[in-house]
Amino acid sequence: MRLLTRRFCVISLSNILLLLSGNLATAAAIEEVVVKGKVLYADQVTALKTPVAVIDVPQSLSILTEEEMLRQGFTAIEDIISYIPGTNTSQGEGHRDAVVFRGIRSTADFYVDGVRDDVQYYRSLYNLEQVEILRGPNALLFGRGGSGGVLNRVSKKGQIGPTFGAINAASDSFGAHDLTADYNHSINDTSAVRLNLQIEALDNHRDSFNGDRYGLNPSLRIAISPATTLDLSYEFADHEHTVDRGIPTLDGRPDATLKDITFGTEETNKARLKANIYRAYLSHSFSDSSKGNLVLQASDFEKFYRNLYASDYDEEFVEIDGYADSTERQQQLVAGNLVNEFQTGSIEHTLLSGMEWIQTDNINARNDTLWTDSQRDKERFAVSRPMNFSRNAEGRETLLGYTPQPVNHTRSDVEVASIFVQDQVSLSSTIKLMIGGRLDHFDIAVTDRLTNQTESRADKVFSPRGGLIYKPAEQLSLYLSYSETFLPRSGEQFKKLSASAARLDPDVFESQELGLKWDFYHDISMALAIFKSEQTQAVRDSNSGETSEIVGLQVKGFEFEVKGHVSDALYLSAGYSRLEGETSVGGEPREIPDFTASLWARYQMNERLSFSLGAIRQGDAKIANNRPDFILPGYSRLDLGIEYDLSPSLSLQLQVENVLDTLYFPHAHSIHQASVGEPINARLQIRKQL
């Protein structure tokens, strides 16, 4: 099957390249009108003339532009998620981005320019045009995963014509510093080069935390002809930082008396990442009604982290566990899309068809901690600040070590071949229909290097998507949608596949959504959605061996978002969501707050001076599945900002987070691992336009 899928991909790639080369001389240029924050990147690259507006997408989504991220002082994915309805942050064990999309936690549903980016790490924002958060499963465009939603980062690319740039330098009261630079240079009438750079020294409020991040992203744009554009880019990332799993709970709540204690050390709790990503993007317009694009990507990630964390706690003593984990991942990707616009009678069609091929090689190894006194992976210690790990609870000396051999060591070979088709149908001026599906062939083989045994599984999964849009007015749309996606039994990161799991079908997620979108009063946009999602799991009876299906996690909820200029001086963005969930055994799931609410407002006093205010409110959430006695308390946080333009090209910005110095716990990975929110922190930034 692997040979067949490779042939399928090569044939599809050859056909696309042949079409591109055969039409270079005759194709006409396509004019794209892009309003930042109003269209998805996927629509920009596949749309024929004007990109499809958000109001015509039958799905709940939010878009943040580079300008919005700068003005709100965002420096991480977590900052963005805090202000997005229907989503909330997850700890990610202190070493990776993790987002809860509509009650479903994910560490892999991340994309760059529509291309999968599923390695576990903290993603930088220095080289982004905008960030898009889509809620609800959407396998048609993104393939497997995305069970609750996806987050797509749109990278900056060279622009032919203008020469421009900017330098940002910032420092905060914790002692963190960062410098970013963005420079675009037009070489001639047909090419431009752009360079984005990041240098960051990390620090925060915790006793033991430090780190550095470096990022480099040069890109080149070449206009091969009036109809054909080629974008080439390389991204390098070098990150190192402290891993922090938070504090234990007492009587079902995070123990606030431990808020200043780190249950690890700077030397032990470390995460390191090195990444090299190469990408080529070719776009060609065959005619005014036909367009195609092709993406080639190769990436190489090396990730290592180790940590100590609290696994149990009795107020006087804490039990410490830990491990060291390494991942090496190489991935190659080929993706191509064709978009054609045509009519059948009075009905207009925009037909999207495409293919994707991904080859992933993943090597993972994990060693447990091993304390010399007990020769166990867990050890009990007296609680102190800072923690003393040289003498255990019994008063005996002990040293931290690791198992000489890995407790888990696997190599995973994954190959995915996909084809999809989607038709956007305009039945009339008021009724639009979106219908399509994707066929994925997911093939995985996992070799246990400790036993030299290999388990494999091949899944063929069809994922449908449908949406109906009613537009009684140009600025108003009502929609009803249905979508599906799937998650293979190897999980998000392909680290293991047991013999029993290899015999089971993937989990299937389906979602129904009813929504309204309305652009009104100046450029204010409002979106409202009611949804229900459900997971179906295959299970095997341990006695009879028979396979059956059960309903897994179920989530239903409501989302509301409004954003835009209330007046020339006042910009407002607000969101609210309320979710309810149920596990497969009828209990309450973890990491689903009773509600989330956010508000951000910016007022332009005059040409030079502006003020901003941000507020976040999150309700109670369960720390663990089916454990109602363990609660992550709700919290409120208030942020303030001021920005002053010293000159047309030089601005000064001050952001103060958590102005009221509230003690809060934004998320928890497990019962005794609750993160401590940052106290009051001021960040001063200066920005120079070049």
ZAZA-851953 format. One record per residue (C-alpha): residue in one letter; y negated, z negated, x negated. Coordinates in pm, whole numbers, padded with zeros to 5 digits, always signed. Each point is the difference from the previous one (the first is absolute). Last residue first. Layout:
<recs>
aYZX...
</recs>
This chain:
<recs>
l-05127-00904-01211q-00014-00258+00279k+00001-00355-00134r+00164-00282+00190i-00044-00371-00073q+00239-00250+00150l-00017-00377+00046r+00299-00176+00153a-00032-00352+00144n+00306-00208+00089i+00045-00276+00253p+00362-00111+00008e+00281+00257-00037g+00296-00035+00232v+00305-00198-00110s+00326+00190+00034a+00296-00169+00168q+00333-00009-00185h+00212-00289+00128i+00117+00153+00329s-00001+00356-00131h-00237+00281-00096a-00306-00163+00151h-00332+00142+00119p-00376-00063+00033f+00003-00377-00067y-00343-00149+00060l-00245-00250-00146t-00346+00100+00121d-00281+00022-00255l-00260+00077+00271v-00108+00315-00186n+00355+00131-00022e-00098+00306-00204v-00352+00046-00137q-00085+00361-00083l-00308+00082-00213q-00103+00361-00056l-00253+00157-00238s-00089+00367+00015l-00118+00267-00246s-00046+00371+00071p-00286+00003+00253s-00143-00312-00168l+00061-00376+00014d+00196+00055+00320y+00087-00340+00144e+00325-00110+00163i+00080-00333+00163g+00335-00132+00115l+00162-00273+00207d+00361-00093+00076l+00135-00243+00263r+00364-00103+00029s+00197-00139+00294y+00352-00139-00006g+00331-00020+00180p+00265-00234-00132l+00319+00142-00156i+00262-00180+00204f+00353-00123-00071d+00153-00168+00307p+00045+00333+00181r+00274+00102-00245n+00158+00317+00145n-00135+00213-00285a-00204-00192-00259i-00368-00086-00051k-00092+00038+00367a-00361+00099+00066d-00306-00181+00138g-00309+00205+00081q-00219+00202-00237r-00382+00019+00002i-00206+00206-00242a-00379+00025-00020g-00221+00227-00208l-00378+00007-00024s-00222+00250-00177f-00364+00019-00108s-00204+00300-00113l-00306+00059-00220r-00136+00319-00153e-00108+00235+00278n-00063-00287+00238m+00192-00279+00172q+00323+00196+00019y+00243-00222+00194r+00372+00002-00075a+00263-00145+00230w+00368-00082-00051l+00215-00164+00263s+00367-00090+00004a+00259-00135+00240t+00373-00068-00035f+00229-00144+00266d+00305-00221+00045p+00081+00085-00359i+00325+00188-00071e+00118-00095-00347r+00346-00128+00099p+00196+00095+00309e+00049-00223+00308g+00350-00047+00133g+00211+00210+00236v+00291+00057-00236s-00109+00354-00093t-00354-00124-00066e-00285-00006+00252g-00365+00087-00054e-00336-00033+00171l-00319+00153-00140r-00372-00035+00075s-00255+00218-00175y-00376+00003-00048g-00239+00213-00201a-00370+00027-00075s-00221+00229-00206l-00379+00008+00040y-00284+00188-00168l-00358-00100+00081a-00316+00173-00129d+00012+00342+00165s+00144-00165+00306v+00344-00109+00122h+00139+00200-00289g+00379+00023+00005k+00319-00197+00056v+00220-00122+00283e+00363-00109-00016f+00246-00139+00254e+00372-00062-00028f+00261-00130+00248g+00355-00106-00055k+00373+00032+00020v+00253-00076-00270q+00379+00007+00011l+00211-00075-00307g+00365+00091+00031v+00181+00139+00301i+00370+00018-00073e+00237+00287-00063s+00374+00008-00043t+00254+00073-00271e+00361-00121+00016g+00153-00178-00299s+00201-00221+00236n-00065-00331-00175s-00332+00046-00184d-00149+00200+00287r-00229+00263-00149v-00369+00032+00081a-00234+00295+00059q-00360-00102+00058t-00253+00121+00256q-00361-00106-00055e-00255+00004+00280s-00371+00071+00030k-00239-00052+00291f-00362+00109+00012i-00338-00041+00166a-00290+00173-00177l-00381-00005+00011a-00237+00199-00217m-00380+00006-00001s-00223+00222-00209i-00375-00046-00042d-00179+00309-00135h-00315-00006+00213y+00111-00148+00331f+00359+00102+00067d+00320+00117-00165w+00292-00117+00214k+00366-00041-00079l+00257-00133+00249g+00362-00093-00054l+00353-00031+00131e+00271-00046-00261q+00378+00015+00000s+00186-00080-00320e+00344+00054-00148f+00162-00146-00308v+00351+00097-00111d+00199-00202-00253p+00225+00221-00207d+00371+00046+00084l+00258-00234-00149r+00292+00066-00234a-00209-00035-00317a-00108-00346+00120s+00360-00126-00016a+00055+00137-00350s-00327-00152-00119l-00306+00206-00085k-00253-00146-00241k-00341+00055-00157f-00104+00300+00214q-00361-00135+00035e-00065+00026+00374g+00349-00089+00120s+00335+00143-00108r+00101-00004+00367p-00232+00293+00069l-00322-00051+00202f-00077+00229+00292t-00295+00143+00191e-00091+00071+00360s-00300+00100+00208y-00125+00004+00358s-00360+00055+00104l-00234-00025+00298y-00364+00092-00041l-00340-00035+00162s-00292+00178-00163l-00378-00019+00027q-00275+00176-00196e+00072+00351+00128a+00041-00125+00357p+00297-00041+00235k+00218+00032-00310y+00369-00066+00073i+00233-00022-00299l+00380+00002+00014g+00202-00092-00306g+00349+00058-00127r+00193-00082-00316p+00367+00041-00075s+00196-00133-00298f+00327+00174-00087v+00220-00185-00249k+00268+00131-00232d+00129-00286-00209a+00202+00011-00322r+00149-00319-00144s+00118-00115-00338e+00159-00302-00163t+00081+00004-00371q+00202-00256-00195n-00059-00068-00369t+00041-00374+00067l-00315-00124-00176r-00171+00340+00005d+00016+00013+00379t-00054+00368+00071v-00201+00098+00306a+00029+00354+00143i-00248+00119+00258d-00040+00313+00215f-00264+00017+00274h+00000+00328+00192d-00308-00007+00217l-00067+00216+00306r-00349-00031+00143g-00126+00053+00350g-00278+00147+00207i-00225-00025+00301m-00375-00038+00043l-00147+00094+00339k-00362+00050+00096i-00160-00013+00345t-00374+00029+00069s-00100+00349-00117s+00341+00128+00104l+00359-00003-00124s-00122-00052-00356v+00325-00040-00194q+00036-00176-00333d+00342+00106-00122q+00193-00194-00261v+00283+00106-00229f+00196-00188-00263i+00240+00055-00288s+00126-00270-00232a+00211-00041-00313v+00041-00346-00150e+00188-00082-00318v+00054-00352-00125d+00181-00113-00312s+00017-00377-00032r+00094-00194-00312t+00084-00363+00042h-00001-00331-00187n+00015-00330+00190v+00082-00339-00150p-00114+00136-00334q+00181-00137-00307p-00126-00272-00233t-00131-00199+00301y-00357-00106-00065g-00158-00297-00176l-00234-00286+00082l+00041-00318-00200t+00101-00349+00109e-00073-00355-00105r+00140-00269+00226g-00220-00213+00227e+00223+00039+00306a-00268+00213+00168n-00001+00241-00294r-00187-00013-00331s-00146+00311-00174f-00123+00165+00320n-00324-00199+00033m-00210+00134+00288p-00374-00011-00054r-00075-00194+00206s+00312-00197+00088v+00294+00007+00240a+00311-00151-00153f+00264+00258-00083r+00329+00125+00147e+00194+00288-00157k+00146+00325+00132d+00184+00274-00193r+00261-00249-00117q+00114-00105-00348s-00115-00353+00095d-00176-00089-00325t-00057+00350-00139w-00166+00148+00309l+00120+00355+00073t-00231+00244+00182d+00167+00297+00161n+00009+00346-00156r-00072+00313+00207a+00046+00365-00092n-00115+00317+00174i+00034+00367-00091n-00137+00260+00242d+00032+00377-00015t-00179+00180+00283q+00015+00367+00101i-00225+00100+00289w-00005+00328+00193e-00245+00074+00279m-00030+00285+00248g-00258+00124+00243s-00099+00148+00331l-00328-00052+00187l-00072+00215+00305t-00346-00005+00155h+00047+00156+00342e-00245+00119+00267i+00114+00073+00356s-00178+00277+00193g+00276+00252-00061t+00198-00122-00298q-00265-00058-00263f+00009-00048-00377e-00091-00239-00282n+00232-00032-00296v+00038-00287-00245l+00250+00008-00288n+00090-00312-00195g+00172-00063-00334a+00137-00301-00181v+00172-00037-00337l+00059-00344-00149q+00140-00141-00322q+00053-00371-00055q+00075-00227-00290r+00044-00372+00054e+00062-00284-00240t+00013-00347+00153s+00025-00343-00162d+00046-00344+00155a-00010-00350-00151y+00099-00298+00213g-00119-00326+00146d+00075-00329+00173i-00184-00332-00003e+00086-00296+00224v-00297-00226+00065f-00007-00376-00016e-00221-00262+00163e-00087+00166+00333d+00359+00117+00068y-00023+00364-00109d+00233+00301-00024s-00008+00354-00147a-00327-00029-00195y-00061+00294-00232l+00055+00115-00357n-00060+00360-00088r+00098+00315-00181y-00129+00353+00029f+00070+00339-00149k-00095+00348+00121e+00031+00333-00180f-00101+00298+00214d+00031+00374-00072s-00138+00261+00238a+00035+00374+00060q-00182+00180+00280l-00016+00356+00131v-00192+00068+00320l-00026+00337+00181n-00244+00111+00265g-00017+00268+00265k-00251+00149+00243s+00001+00246+00287s-00245+00082+00276d-00310+00116-00187s+00230+00163-00250f+00242-00082-00280s-00193-00308-00107h+00154-00165-00307s+00025-00356-00127l+00177-00104-00320y+00032-00369-00094a+00136-00104-00339r+00075-00366-00078y+00098-00205-00304i+00045-00377+00026n+00051-00232-00297a+00054-00370+00069k+00015-00320-00200l+00038-00331+00179r+00025-00361-00113a+00044-00316+00208k-00010-00351-00146n+00092-00349+00115t+00147-00145-00320e-00299-00019-00237e-00259-00073+00268t+00219-00278+00135g+00172-00071+00330f-00046-00212+00310t-00378+00033-00010i-00173-00311+00130d-00351+00007+00149k+00103+00013+00368l+00264-00270-00036t-00173-00250+00233a-00015+00277+00262d+00378-00016+00053p+00067+00329+00181r+00125-00088+00351g+00348-00075+00143d-00002-00371-00075l-00082+00075-00364t-00018+00354-00137p+00019+00118-00359i-00271+00181-00202g-00073+00357-00109r+00220+00275-00145d-00233+00087-00288v+00079+00275-00252t-00253+00025-00282h-00128+00343-00097e+00067+00311-00207h-00085+00355+00101d-00004+00335-00182a-00049+00301+00229f-00029+00366-00098e-00080+00276+00248y+00014+00372-00074s-00148+00269+00220l+00009+00373+00070d-00165+00158+00304l+00046+00374+00065t-00205+00190+00256t+00068+00338+00160a-00200+00200+00253p-00315+00083-00194s+00226+00048-00304i+00154-00222-00266a-00254-00270+00081i+00102-00258-00259r-00029-00377+00044l+00083-00236-00286s+00075-00371+00018p-00025-00298-00235n+00127-00339+00126l+00001-00299-00236g+00076-00357+00102y+00006-00328-00187r+00076-00337+00153d-00013-00337-00171g+00134-00345+00082n-00064-00367+00061f+00124-00285+00217s+00113-00356-00054d-00221-00256+00173r-00070+00224+00301h-00352+00101+00101n+00009+00356-00136d+00001+00209-00316l+00059+00364-00090a-00163+00210-00272e-00042+00360+00123i-00056+00336-00167q+00008+00303+00231l-00071+00369-00065n-00041+00309+00216l-00053+00342-00159r-00076+00326+00179v+00022+00359-00125a-00135+00307+00173s+00095+00365+00025t-00099+00332+00159d-00377+00030-00035n+00001-00170-00341i+00094-00331-00161s-00120-00214+00291h+00005-00359-00123n+00098-00298+00214y-00025-00355-00135d+00131-00325+00149a-00009-00327-00194t+00136-00345+00073l-00064-00332-00177d+00148-00331+00105h-00047-00368-00071a+00174-00316+00126g-00147-00338-00095f+00057-00188+00326s-00370+00042+00085d+00029+00378+00013s-00092+00291-00228a-00073+00364+00070a-00082+00328-00173n-00004+00331+00186i-00078+00336-00163a-00071+00315+00200g+00028+00375-00035f-00136+00341+00086t+00016+00367-00094p+00002+00227+00303g+00165+00341+00035i+00377-00037+00010q+00120-00343+00106g+00281-00168-00191k+00223-00235+00191k-00020-00360+00119s+00322-00144+00139v+00085-00057+00366r+00209-00314+00043n+00247-00002+00290l+00122-00320+00164v+00296+00034+00237g+00115-00148+00330g+00252-00235+00158s+00319+00184-00091g-00174+00209-00264g+00342+00041-00155r+00158+00343-00025g-00215+00315+00016f-00379+00011-00015l-00117+00272+00239l+00282+00001+00253a+00111-00355-00088n-00297-00147+00183p+00066-00360+00104g-00301-00191+00141r-00335-00074-00158l-00184+00232-00238i-00223-00153-00267e-00212+00250-00192v-00189-00082-00320q-00289+00214-00124e-00142+00183-00300l+00202-00205-00247n-00002-00027-00381y-00096-00367-00052l+00213-00144+00282s+00290-00141-00203r+00354-00049+00127y+00190-00324-00064y+00365+00079-00071q+00335+00070+00170v+00090+00368-00038d-00023+00195+00328d-00270+00263-00059r+00103+00288+00231v-00236+00299+00018g-00263+00035+00276d-00288+00000-00246v+00141-00323-00145y+00247-00182+00222f+00113-00357+00070d+00281-00104+00234a+00195-00179-00276t-00076-00375+00011s+00033-00031+00377r-00006-00280+00256i+00037+00095+00366g-00216-00194+00249r-00230+00288+00088f-00031+00109-00363v+00045-00304-00226v-00121+00107-00342a+00132-00081-00346d-00168+00087-00329r+00190-00136-00297h+00042-00291-00244g-00069-00320+00193e+00329-00003+00189g-00135+00279+00225q-00231-00249+00164s-00045+00182+00330t-00327+00119+00148n-00070+00085+00361t-00003+00314+00210g-00062+00085+00364p-00377-00004-00043i-00136+00075-00351y-00247-00238-00172s+00251-00210-00196i+00182+00321-00095i-00294+00116-00211d-00022-00316-00212e+00378+00003-00054i-00017+00355-00135a-00222-00129-00281t-00360+00001-00130f-00200+00008+00322g-00369-00084-00034q-00086+00088+00359r-00258+00257-00111l+00238+00153-00253m+00289+00030+00245e-00229+00153+00263e-00138+00255-00249e+00350+00098-00115t+00096+00068+00362l+00216-00218+00223i+00215+00165+00266s+00190-00165+00284l+00291+00123+00209s+00166-00021+00342q+00183+00321+00084p-00051+00303+00222v-00240+00173-00247d-00277+00188+00184i-00263-00274-00033v+00075-00018-00372a-00136+00351-00036v+00224+00287-00104p-00153+00165-00305t-00238+00289+00075k+00138+00337-00099l+00373+00023-00056a+00114-00358-00037t+00274-00079-00251v-00189-00160-00288q-00272-00169+00202d+00242-00107+00272a+00219-00186-00247y-00313-00163-00140l-00077-00141+00343v-00330+00077+00168k-00299-00207+00118g-00064-00226-00300k-00186+00264-00189v-00098+00301+00210v+00172+00306-00139v-00096+00352+00102e+00244+00238-00159e-00080+00368-00046i+00302+00214-00068a-00017+00281-00252a+00163+00328+00092a+00332+00117-00133t+00028+00354-00139a+00044-00033-00375l+00194-00325-00009n+00244+00102+00272g+00314+00090-00192s-00031-00290-00244l-00013-00261+00274l+00287+00147+00200l+00215+00023-00312l-00083-00359-00093i+00102-00116+00346n+00323+00196-00010s+00089-00130-00345l-00062-00360+00108s+00221+00046+00306i+00277+00158-00211v-00028-00274-00262c+00007-00272+00266f+00305+00144+00178r+00178+00053-00332r-00063-00365-00092t+00123-00106+00343l+00318+00202-00043l+00069-00142-00346r-00048-00358+00127m+00237+00077+00288
</recs>
